[in-house]
Amino acid sequence: MDKKAIFTQVSHLEERLGELHNELRGLKEQLAYLIEENHYLHVENENLRERLEVQEESHIETTTKDEKAKKSFVGEGYDNLARLYQEGFHVCNTHYGSIRSGGDDCLFCLSFLHQK
């Protein structure tokens, strides 16, 4: 083989290595960017999940408190109406608040108190 051909071949190989080196550097920069972005998104995802869990817990607590309040309110109202009926007052919508005559039971009041 000729010395000039070997020198040309080595020069061509050196150019190709330089191009591959530049391409490898570009890929390395892209990889670093993607790793950084992935880490940022991972941290953001964790923060959002924590916020979502806190919101769900507060929503569950609020819903539970509201349900308890509704149940206790309904229970208190029912108890008050039953107490009024036992004291001798009408609790039905037709004669509400008026005194029941004698010891007779009012069918309207009883049906109202036994509704669920």
C-alpha positions as CSV (number, residue, x, y, z in Angstrom):
1,M,0.0,0.0,0.0
2,D,1.1,3.5,-0.8
3,K,2.1,5.9,2.1
4,K,-0.1,8.6,0.6
5,A,-3.1,6.3,0.5
6,I,-2.5,5.3,4.2
7,F,-2.2,8.9,5.2
8,T,-5.4,9.8,3.3
9,Q,-7.2,6.9,4.9
10,V,-6.0,8.0,8.4
11,S,-7.1,11.6,7.7
12,H,-10.5,10.4,6.6
13,L,-10.8,8.2,9.7
14,E,-9.8,11.2,11.9
15,E,-12.6,13.3,10.3
16,R,-15.2,10.6,10.8
17,L,-14.0,10.2,14.5
18,G,-14.4,14.0,15.0
19,E,-17.9,13.9,13.5
20,L,-18.8,10.9,15.7
21,H,-17.4,12.8,18.7
22,N,-19.5,15.9,18.0
23,E,-22.6,13.7,17.5
24,L,-21.8,11.9,20.8
25,R,-21.5,15.2,22.6
26,G,-24.9,16.3,21.2
27,L,-26.5,13.1,22.4
28,K,-24.9,13.4,25.8
29,E,-26.3,17.0,26.1
30,Q,-29.8,15.8,25.1
31,L,-29.6,12.9,27.6
32,A,-28.5,15.3,30.4
33,Y,-31.5,17.5,29.5
34,L,-33.9,14.6,29.4
35,I,-32.6,13.3,32.8
36,E,-33.0,16.7,34.3
37,E,-36.5,17.1,32.9
38,N,-37.5,13.6,34.1
39,H,-36.3,14.4,37.6
40,Y,-38.2,17.7,37.6
41,L,-41.4,16.0,36.4
42,H,-40.9,13.2,39.0
43,V,-40.7,15.8,41.8
44,E,-43.6,17.7,40.5
45,N,-45.7,14.5,40.2
46,E,-44.9,13.6,43.8
47,N,-45.9,17.1,45.0
48,L,-49.2,16.9,43.0
49,R,-50.0,13.5,44.4
50,E,-49.4,14.8,47.9
51,R,-51.7,17.8,47.3
52,L,-54.3,15.5,45.8
53,E,-54.2,13.2,48.9
54,V,-54.5,16.2,51.2
55,Q,-57.5,17.5,49.2
56,E,-59.1,14.0,49.2
57,E,-58.6,13.7,52.9
58,S,-60.1,17.1,53.6
59,H,-63.0,16.4,51.3
60,I,-63.7,13.1,53.1
61,E,-63.5,14.8,56.5
62,T,-65.8,17.5,55.3
63,T,-68.2,15.0,53.8
64,T,-68.2,13.0,57.0
65,K,-68.8,16.0,59.1
66,D,-71.6,17.2,56.8
67,E,-73.2,13.7,57.0
68,K,-72.9,13.6,60.7
69,A,-74.4,17.1,61.0
70,K,-77.3,16.1,58.7
71,K,-77.9,12.9,60.6
72,S,-77.8,14.6,64.0
73,F,-79.9,17.5,62.7
74,V,-82.5,15.0,61.3
75,G,-82.4,13.0,64.5
76,E,-82.8,16.1,66.7
77,G,-85.7,17.3,64.6
78,Y,-87.4,14.0,64.7
79,D,-86.8,13.7,68.5
80,N,-88.3,17.2,69.0
81,L,-91.4,16.4,67.0
82,A,-91.9,13.1,68.8
83,R,-91.5,14.9,72.1
84,L,-94.0,17.6,71.1
85,Y,-96.5,14.8,70.0
86,Q,-96.0,13.1,73.4
87,E,-96.7,16.4,75.1
88,G,-100.1,16.5,73.4
89,F,-99.5,18.8,70.3
90,H,-100.1,18.0,66.6
91,V,-97.0,17.6,64.4
92,C,-98.8,16.9,61.2
93,N,-99.1,19.5,58.5
94,T,-102.8,19.8,58.8
95,H,-103.1,20.7,62.5
96,Y,-99.5,21.6,63.4
97,G,-99.0,23.1,66.8
98,S,-102.6,22.8,67.9
99,I,-103.4,20.8,71.0
100,R,-104.7,17.3,70.5
101,S,-108.1,16.9,72.0
102,G,-108.4,14.2,74.6
103,G,-106.0,11.2,74.4
104,D,-106.9,10.3,70.8
105,D,-104.0,9.7,68.5
106,C,-103.9,11.6,65.2
107,L,-103.3,9.3,62.3
108,F,-101.7,12.1,60.3
109,C,-99.2,12.8,63.0
110,L,-98.5,9.1,63.5
111,S,-97.9,8.5,59.8
112,F,-95.7,11.6,59.7
113,L,-93.6,10.3,62.6
114,H,-93.2,6.8,61.2
115,Q,-91.9,8.0,57.8
116,K,-88.3,7.2,57.0
